[in-house]
């Protein structure tokens, strides 16, 4: 009789019109395949062989710790997608693939990674008036194949020269805790940072804990009306400590709901005064409905980019009591919201942020900012990117103004060309990939663009500038650098105190921030 039960069940299902529920296959194994910068079939020339010899291939443990699939458990497509995102997010691979294959032993998940060249030397050069600005950076993003990063930098800006040493690595302690160390020596002082974090490495992670300590002894400045010299400056002494803890009340492949607490202690004063210690603490809530888009060719010609289109809200409320050193009892609300959607050939994404400092007399200082980014691929080698942003600040601290020029904002303008507590910026760029990869390492593209934007202080005349132009896009395809090199010939229009004319602009990535 027991042997007839399965057949009886199938017959009943057929009579009722319902099909048996398919069982999710169980994984028999998870295989890791790590490839070097050049695959074996590509490494025939001496350049490719030398690059592979100089490079330390990523260790298997670095790849395996990001894999969310395990033998003996059912295959989960959402966890497979998150695994690929986590691996791409490390920034050390030029290609990540995860697929499954049925073998004699059962279903096998195969994770393929292809390393990127992780040692980078960047040299930036810009001349403004009779001053020369430059930056020289040496970065190793995958030190000895461990996934840790080491960076040294020398930089000369309009008023400051600096040297930087920075080390960071995720999961360095007990495969869970990351470390971030930084020291910057400046011509007007120094700053340093020590941070430890056990973040939400996956959406299934139940808890996050982060602490950070930093100090600065430097000078903060305010620029105005495009003048290359600051109109205000003051020495600063800053010591601060932050701590944050979050717990995932709900977590899963479709989203999460998290609650947490945070605290901050700081001592801020014009140097060399002693200053007083101030403290604040509060709660935060985060909710998200997960939605990611894999879009090839967005930041790089031949890379898969994970674009976060999730609908996410993070709200916080802190209290800074006068008894803990605050100038007055105050509440500090914060809000960050973002959402996005797929559109034919691309995506649209909106991000908004607001925060304020409210003593009993009302709003003392704050920020409101909103941005919209859209990207479309009408054909495999073409990309149209549109971006716009607007921002308002109230009583920003010295050195915390909006600042456009040189690296971000309308192309062709000098550093600190547009500063203030009001900001507007819009840009459009069309990119055409002429050759995705020449000689196995260099991609070449052409681009045309139009920029408009500026910043000014409330009560001052509105200061904006505009530029149009065309340029080259270079993609060193085996490099781990997340951005293209852009060489643009920009026509700067008359306005904002800058004469009209053609300017050669060298930069990286887009003329706006794509940071999450």
C-alpha positions in Angstrom: 0.0 0.0 0.0 2.7 2.6 0.8 4.3 2.0 -2.6 1.0 3.0 -4.3 0.7 6.4 -2.5 3.0 8.4 -4.9 1.1 7.1 -7.9 -2.3 7.8 -6.2 -1.1 11.4 -5.4 -0.1 12.0 -9.0 -3.4 10.7 -10.3 -5.4 12.9 -7.9 -3.2 15.9 -9.1 -4.0 15.1 -12.7 -7.7 14.8 -12.0 -7.8 18.1 -10.2 -5.6 19.8 -12.9 -2.8 20.8 -10.4 0.8 19.9 -11.2 3.1 18.5 -8.5 5.2 21.3 -6.9 8.7 21.0 -8.4 11.5 20.5 -5.8 14.4 23.0 -5.7 17.5 21.0 -6.7 20.1 20.6 -3.9 23.7 21.6 -4.6 26.2 18.8 -4.7 29.3 21.1 -4.8 30.4 24.6 -5.3 33.5 25.0 -7.5 35.8 28.0 -7.6 37.8 28.8 -10.7 40.2 31.7 -10.4 41.8 33.1 -13.6 44.7 35.5 -13.9 44.7 38.8 -15.6 45.2 37.1 -19.0 43.6 33.7 -19.6 45.9 30.9 -20.7 44.8 31.2 -24.3 45.5 34.9 -24.1 48.9 34.7 -22.4 51.0 34.0 -25.5 52.8 37.3 -25.8 55.5 38.4 -23.5 53.5 41.4 -22.2 50.6 39.1 -21.1 53.0 36.6 -19.5 54.9 39.3 -17.7 51.6 40.8 -16.3 50.5 37.4 -15.0 53.9 36.8 -13.5 54.0 40.2 -11.7 50.5 39.9 -10.4 49.5 37.7 -7.4 46.3 35.9 -8.2 43.4 36.4 -5.8 43.4 33.7 -3.1 40.6 31.2 -3.1 39.7 32.1 0.4 38.9 35.6 -0.6 36.5 34.4 -3.3 35.0 31.6 -1.2 34.1 33.9 1.8 31.8 35.9 -0.6 30.0 32.8 -1.8 26.5 32.4 -0.3 25.8 29.0 -1.7 26.8 25.8 0.0 26.7 22.0 -0.8 23.8 20.2 0.7 21.5 23.2 0.5 18.9 24.0 -2.2 20.1 26.3 -5.0 18.9 29.8 -4.4 19.0 32.1 -7.5 18.7 35.3 -5.3 21.8 34.2 -3.3 23.6 33.4 -6.5 22.9 37.0 -7.8 24.0 38.5 -4.5 27.2 36.4 -4.6 28.1 37.8 -8.0 27.3 41.4 -6.8 29.5 40.9 -3.7 32.4 39.7 -5.8 32.1 42.5 -8.3 31.9 45.0 -5.4 35.4 44.0 -4.3 36.7 46.0 -7.3 39.5 43.5 -8.0 37.9 41.4 -10.8 37.4 42.3 -14.4 34.8 39.5 -14.8 32.6 37.4 -12.5 30.4 34.6 -13.6 28.2 32.1 -11.7 26.3 29.3 -13.3 25.2 25.8 -12.6 25.8 22.5 -14.4 24.4 19.0 -13.8 27.0 16.3 -13.3 26.9 12.6 -12.4 27.2 13.7 -8.7 24.3 16.2 -9.0 23.9 20.0 -9.4 27.2 21.9 -9.2 27.5 25.7 -8.9 30.6 27.1 -10.6 32.0 30.5 -9.7 34.5 32.0 -12.2 36.6 35.1 -11.4 39.0 36.8 -13.7 41.5 39.1 -11.9 42.1 42.7 -12.9 45.5 44.4 -12.8 45.3 45.9 -9.3 48.5 48.1 -9.2 47.7 51.6 -10.5 49.7 54.7 -10.9 47.7 57.9 -11.5 49.1 61.2 -12.4 46.8 64.3 -12.6 47.9 67.6 -13.9 46.1 71.0 -14.1 47.3 74.5 -14.6 45.3 77.5 -13.3 46.8 81.0 -13.7 50.4 80.9 -12.6 49.9 77.9 -10.4 50.3 74.2 -11.2 48.1 71.7 -9.5 49.0 68.0 -9.6 48.3 64.6 -7.9 50.4 61.5 -8.0 48.8 58.3 -6.6 50.1 54.7 -6.3 47.4 52.2 -5.3 47.5 48.4 -4.8 43.9 47.2 -4.6 44.6 43.5 -4.1 47.7 43.3 -1.9 49.3 39.8 -2.3 46.0 38.5 -3.5 44.2 39.2 -0.2 41.7 41.7 -1.4 43.2 44.5 0.8 44.1 47.9 -0.5 47.1 50.1 0.1 47.4 53.6 -1.3 50.0 56.4 -1.1 49.4 59.8 -2.6 51.1 63.2 -3.1 48.9 66.1 -4.1 49.2 69.9 -4.6 46.0 71.9 -4.5 45.5 75.7 -4.7 46.4 76.3 -1.0 47.6 73.0 0.4 50.1 70.3 -0.4 49.5 66.9 1.1 50.7 63.3 1.4 48.4 60.4 2.1 48.8 56.8 3.3 45.7 54.6 3.4 45.1 50.9 4.1 41.8 49.2 4.0 40.6 45.6 4.0 37.3 43.9 4.7 36.9 40.7 6.8 40.5 40.9 8.1 39.6 39.8 11.6 37.8 36.5 12.1 36.6 36.7 8.5 34.1 39.4 9.6 35.7 42.6 10.8 37.2 45.2 8.4 39.9 47.7 9.1 40.4 51.2 7.7 43.5 53.2 8.5 44.5 56.6 7.1 47.1 59.3 7.7 47.3 62.5 5.8 50.2 65.0 6.3 49.3 68.5 5.1 51.2 71.7 4.7 48.8 73.2 7.2 48.6 70.2 9.7 47.5 66.6 9.6 44.6 64.2 9.9 44.2 60.5 10.7 41.5 57.9 10.9 41.1 54.4 12.5 37.9 52.5 11.8 36.7 49.0 12.6 33.5 47.6 11.1 31.5 44.4 10.9 29.0 45.5 8.3 26.0 43.8 6.6 28.1 41.9 4.2 24.9 40.2 2.8 21.2 40.8 3.1 21.1 37.8 5.3 23.6 39.2 7.8 21.7 39.8 11.1 23.8 42.6 12.7 26.2 45.4 11.9 28.7 47.1 14.3 31.0 50.0 13.4 33.3 52.3 15.4 35.7 55.0 14.2 38.1 57.4 15.7 39.6 60.4 13.9 41.4 63.7 14.5 42.4 66.7 12.4 44.7 69.6 13.0 44.4 71.7 9.9 42.9 74.9 8.3 39.4 75.2 6.9 38.6 77.7 4.2 35.8 79.4 2.4 36.0 80.5 -1.2 33.6 83.0 -2.8 32.8 84.4 -6.3 35.3 82.2 -8.0 38.3 83.9 -6.4 41.3 81.5 -6.2 42.2 82.6 -2.7 39.9 82.1 0.3 37.9 84.9 1.8 37.9 83.2 5.2 40.1 80.7 6.9 40.5 79.3 10.4 42.6 76.8 12.1 40.7 73.7 13.3 41.1 71.2 16.1 38.8 68.2 15.7 38.7 65.0 17.7 35.8 62.6 17.1 34.5 59.1 17.8 31.6 57.4 16.2 29.8 54.1 17.0 26.8 52.5 15.3 24.9 49.2 15.8 22.1 47.9 13.7 20.0 44.7 13.9 18.0 43.3 11.0 14.5 42.7 12.3 13.6 41.3 8.9 16.1 40.2 6.2 15.8 38.3 3.0 16.4 38.3 -0.7 13.6 40.8 -1.4 14.6 43.4 1.2 15.2 44.2 4.8 14.0 46.2 7.8 16.7 47.3 10.3 16.8 49.2 13.5 19.8 50.6 15.3 21.4 53.1 17.7 24.3 55.4 17.1 26.4 57.8 19.2 29.0 60.5 18.6 31.5 62.4 20.8 33.6 65.2 19.4 35.8 68.1 20.4 35.8 70.9 17.9 37.4 74.3 18.3 39.4 76.9 16.4 43.0 75.9 16.9 44.8 76.1 19.3 42.0 76.6 21.7 41.1 73.6 23.9 37.5 73.4 23.0 34.9 71.3 24.8 33.7 67.8 24.3 30.1 67.4 22.9 28.1 64.3 22.7 24.9 63.1 21.0 23.1 59.8 20.5 20.0 58.5 18.8 18.2 55.8 16.8 17.8 54.9 13.2 15.5 52.8 11.0 16.3 51.5 7.6 13.9 49.7 5.2 14.5 48.5 1.6 12.9 46.6 -1.1 15.8 45.2 -3.1 16.1 45.7 -6.8 19.4 45.6 -8.7 20.2 45.9 -12.4 23.3 44.5 -14.1 24.1 47.1 -16.8 27.2 46.4 -19.0 29.2 49.3 -20.2 28.0 52.0 -17.7 31.2 53.0 -15.9 33.6 50.9 -18.0 33.3 49.7 -21.7 33.4 46.0 -21.0 32.4 45.5 -17.4 29.1 44.5 -15.7 28.0 47.3 -13.3 25.6 46.6 -10.5 23.1 49.6 -10.4 21.2 49.8 -7.1 17.5 50.6 -8.0 16.2 49.5 -4.6 13.6 51.6 -2.9 15.4 52.4 0.4 14.6 54.8 3.2 17.0 55.5 6.1 15.7 57.7 8.9 17.4 58.8 12.1 16.8 61.0 15.1 19.5 62.1 17.5 19.5 64.2 20.6 22.4 66.6 21.5 21.8 67.7 25.1 23.4 70.9 26.5 24.5 68.8 29.5 26.9 66.9 27.1 28.5 70.0 25.8 26.2 71.1 22.9 25.6 74.8 22.7 21.9 74.1 23.3 19.6 71.2 23.7 18.8 70.1 20.1 17.4 67.3 18.0 19.0 66.2 14.8 16.7 64.5 12.2 18.2 62.8 9.2 16.6 61.2 6.2 18.0 59.5 3.1 15.7 58.0 0.4 16.4 56.5 -2.9 14.6 54.6 -5.6 15.0 53.6 -9.2 13.4 51.8 -12.1 14.4 49.9 -15.2 13.5 51.6 -18.5 14.0 50.3 -22.0 17.7 50.0 -22.5 18.7 51.4 -19.1 17.6 52.8 -15.8 16.5 55.9 -13.8 17.5 56.6 -10.2 16.5 59.3 -7.7 18.3 60.0 -4.5 17.3 62.6 -1.8 18.9 63.6 1.5 17.9 65.9 4.3 19.3 66.7 7.8 18.9 69.5 10.3 20.0 70.8 13.6 17.0 72.0 15.6 17.5 73.8 19.0 14.4 75.2 20.8 14.6 78.4 18.6 14.0 76.4 15.4 16.2 75.3 12.5 19.8 76.4 13.0 21.6 74.6 10.2 20.8 71.9 7.7 21.0 70.3 4.2 18.5 69.3 1.5 19.8 67.7 -1.7 18.2 65.7 -4.5 19.6 64.1 -7.7 18.4 62.3 -10.7 20.5 60.0 -12.9 19.4 58.2 -16.0 21.4 56.0 -18.5 20.3 54.4 -21.7 22.0 52.0 -24.1 20.2 52.4 -27.5 22.9 50.1 -29.0 25.6 47.8 -27.6 28.3 50.4 -28.2 26.4 53.5 -27.3 25.5 55.1 -24.0 23.5 58.2 -23.1 23.9 59.5 -19.5 21.8 62.3 -18.0 22.3 63.7 -14.5 20.9 66.6 -12.6 21.1 67.7 -8.9 20.0 70.5 -6.7 21.1 71.4 -3.2 20.5 73.8 -0.4 22.5 74.4 2.8 21.6 76.6 5.8 24.5 78.1 7.8 27.1 75.6 6.6 30.2 75.4 8.8 33.4 76.9 7.4 34.9 74.5 4.8 31.6 72.6 4.3 30.2 74.6 1.3 29.1 73.3 -2.1 32.2 73.4 -4.3 32.2 72.9 -8.1 35.2 73.2 -10.4 38.1 71.2 -11.8 37.0 67.6 -11.1 33.2 67.9 -10.7 30.7 70.3 -12.2 30.8 72.1 -15.5 34.0 71.1 -17.4 36.6 73.7 -18.2 36.4 75.7 -14.9 39.1 76.0 -12.3 39.1 74.7 -8.8 36.6 76.5 -6.5 35.0 78.3 -9.5 31.6 77.9 -7.9 31.1 77.7 -4.2 28.2 78.5 -1.9 25.1 77.2 0.0 23.0 76.8 -3.1 23.8 74.4 -5.9 22.5 73.4 -9.3 24.2 71.1 -11.9 23.0 69.2 -15.0 25.0 67.3 -17.5 24.4 65.1 -20.6 26.9 62.9 -22.2 26.7 60.6 -25.3 29.4 57.9 -25.5 30.4 55.7 -28.5 32.8 52.8 -28.0 35.0 52.7 -31.1 37.1 49.7 -30.0 36.2 47.8 -26.9 39.7 46.3 -26.5 42.7 47.0 -28.7 45.8 44.7 -28.2 44.1 43.0 -25.3 44.2 45.9 -22.9 43.0 49.3 -24.3 39.5 50.4 -25.1 38.9 53.6 -27.1 35.7 55.6 -27.2 34.4 59.0 -28.3 32.1 61.3 -26.4 30.2 64.6 -26.7 28.7 66.4 -23.7 27.0 69.5 -22.4 27.2 70.8 -18.8 25.5 73.6 -16.9 25.7 74.4 -13.2 27.1 76.5 -10.4 26.9 77.4 -6.8 26.4 80.6 -4.9 25.6 81.9 -1.4 22.0 83.0 -0.5 21.6 86.7 -1.1 24.4 86.8 -3.7 23.8 86.9 -7.5 23.4 83.5 -9.0 26.7 82.2 -10.4 26.6 79.5 -13.0 28.6 78.4 -16.0 28.1 76.2 -19.0 30.3 74.2 -21.4 30.0 71.9 -24.4 32.6 69.8 -26.1 33.8 66.4 -27.2 36.6 64.1 -26.2 38.3 60.7 -25.9 37.4 57.9 -23.5 40.2 55.5 -22.6 39.5 52.2 -20.8 42.5 50.1 -19.7 40.4 47.0 -19.8 42.6 44.8 -17.6 42.8 47.4 -14.8 40.8 47.3 -11.6 40.2 51.0 -11.7 36.4 51.7 -11.6 36.5 54.7 -14.0 37.4 55.6 -17.5 40.0 58.2 -18.3 38.4 61.2 -20.1 40.3 63.7 -22.2 37.9 66.5 -23.2 38.1 69.6 -25.3 35.5 71.8 -23.7 34.2 75.2 -24.9 33.6 77.3 -21.8 31.0 80.0 -22.3 31.5 83.5 -21.0 30.2 84.0 -17.5 31.0 83.5 -13.8 34.1 85.7 -14.3 35.8 83.2 -16.6 36.5 84.2 -20.2 35.0 82.2 -23.0 37.2 79.8 -24.9 38.4 76.2 -25.5 40.0 74.3 -22.5 41.6 70.9 -22.4 40.2 68.9 -19.5 41.6 65.6 -18.2 39.7 63.6 -15.6 38.3 60.3 -14.7 34.8 58.9 -14.7 31.8 61.2 -15.0 31.7 64.9 -14.1 29.4 63.9 -11.1 29.6 61.4 -8.3 28.3 57.9 -8.8 29.0 56.8 -5.3 26.1 55.0 -3.5 
